[in-house]
Amino acid sequence: MKKITATFLMFMITMQLFAQGQGSSITDSLYASGKIYVVVACVLVILLGLLLFLFTIEKRLKKIEKKTSAKI
């Protein structure tokens, strides 16, 4: 749990550093047309899907490790 929290905090700090730059014309146009919410939603869905995939792999690995350690 500590690793997840530390990773999340590092990610948020990194995002804050990049968010301080000057806005470009593409970001202004996305905000103006309201499409920025679609972009943010797509990014969130992709990230959540990747995290879910990684956690399921982790659970499977733990189960396999328990089976192999019980056989030894």
C-alpha positions in Angstrom: 0.0 0.0 0.0 2.9 2.3 0.7 4.3 1.8 -2.8 1.0 2.7 -4.3 0.7 5.8 -2.3 4.2 6.9 -3.0 3.7 6.2 -6.8 0.5 8.2 -6.8 2.1 11.1 -5.0 5.0 11.1 -7.4 2.6 11.1 -10.3 0.7 14.0 -8.9 3.9 16.0 -8.3 5.0 15.4 -11.9 1.6 16.4 -13.3 1.8 19.6 -11.3 5.2 20.5 -12.8 3.9 20.0 -16.3 0.7 21.8 -15.7 2.5 25.1 -14.9 3.6 25.7 -18.6 1.9 28.2 -20.9 -1.2 27.1 -22.6 -1.0 26.4 -26.3 -3.6 27.0 -29.0 -4.7 23.3 -29.1 -5.5 23.3 -25.3 -7.3 26.6 -25.7 -9.4 25.2 -28.6 -10.1 22.0 -26.6 -11.3 24.0 -23.6 -13.4 26.3 -25.8 -15.2 23.5 -27.6 -15.6 21.4 -24.5 -13.7 18.4 -25.9 -11.2 18.5 -23.1 -13.5 16.5 -21.0 -13.6 13.7 -23.6 -9.8 13.7 -23.7 -9.6 13.5 -19.9 -12.2 10.8 -19.7 -10.4 8.7 -22.3 -7.1 9.1 -20.5 -8.7 8.1 -17.2 -10.4 5.0 -18.7 -7.1 3.9 -20.2 -5.2 4.4 -17.0 -7.8 2.7 -14.9 -7.8 -0.2 -17.3 -4.1 -0.6 -17.1 -4.2 -0.4 -13.3 -6.9 -3.0 -13.1 -5.0 -5.3 -15.5 -1.8 -5.0 -13.4 -3.6 -5.7 -10.2 -5.3 -8.8 -11.6 -1.9 -10.0 -12.8 -0.5 -9.4 -9.4 -3.3 -11.5 -7.8 -2.7 -14.3 -10.3 1.1 -14.3 -9.5 0.5 -14.4 -5.8 -1.8 -17.4 -6.3 0.7 -19.2 -8.4 3.5 -18.5 -6.0 1.4 -19.9 -3.1 0.8 -23.1 -5.1 4.4 -23.5 -6.0 5.6 -22.9 -2.5 3.1 -25.4 -1.1 4.4 -28.1 -3.5 8.0 -27.6 -2.3 
